[in-house]
């Protein structure tokens, strides 16, 4: 554990169940399973950091997502639907869902589990939990009334998932970050807290249709 980690705590463990998945607050004990997919270029190519190459790097990467008062990230395991125990799961962590920096969310899965609909299923369960966890913007000025997600303009699979979940495409950020594939553009998707609208929050759909220069990203 590094000196920085000495001051960070493990958040309370929360478990969310879907028809086929268990989402459970991620811990540093999940590192070995998480390493199995964050070392893969095909998983990490859409990120700014790229694939992890050492366990030390993996430890640092995971600690940033598992420790601290605003850490709200979940390991994903498949439910064992052959078991009579309704809470039985296969032990292997196959992905992550969560919010690394409020109000942004994201997910990743091991390639062996692509194409099963897990991204949509897991994020559909995560979003209401996020709004329960994150206070409204009116409470002390530290909360948020929306959740957003950034997708590379070539990452059509993720954009399809976000649109299926009900996110609205709001704007495109050009030269938004530099990753393993060079300087990349990102599409920003947003969803308002239940009871609010993006128009009320100042994020109308018209932004996505504006050909003018984008606002600088707030991350």
Number of C-alpha atoms within 10 A of each C-alpha: 8 9 7 8 14 9 9 15 12 16 17 10 10 13 12 15 16 15 10 15 20 23 26 19 22 30 18 14 10 14 17 14 16 23 21 14 22 23 18 16 14 13 16 18 17 21 17 16 12 19 21 19 12 10 13 10 14 18 18 15 16 20 22 14 21 26 21 15 11 15 22 26 26 27 25 28 20 21 21 17 15 9 10 8 10 10 11 14 18 14 12 15 25 20 25 25 25 26 23 17 14 18 18 18 21 19 20 19 20 18 13 9 13 11 9 9 11 19 23 18 16 25 22 17 16 23 19 12 15 21 19 11 12 18 15 16 12 10 9 8 9 10 16 17 20 23 20 20 22 22 20 20 17 13 12 11 11 20 21 12 18 25 14 12 16 13 19 21 24 20 24 25 19 17 11 17 15 15 15 15 11 11 12 19 18 21 20 22 23 25 22 21 19 10 6 12 15 17 11 9 12 9 19 17 16 11 16 18 12 12 9 8 10 13 11 9 12 5 7
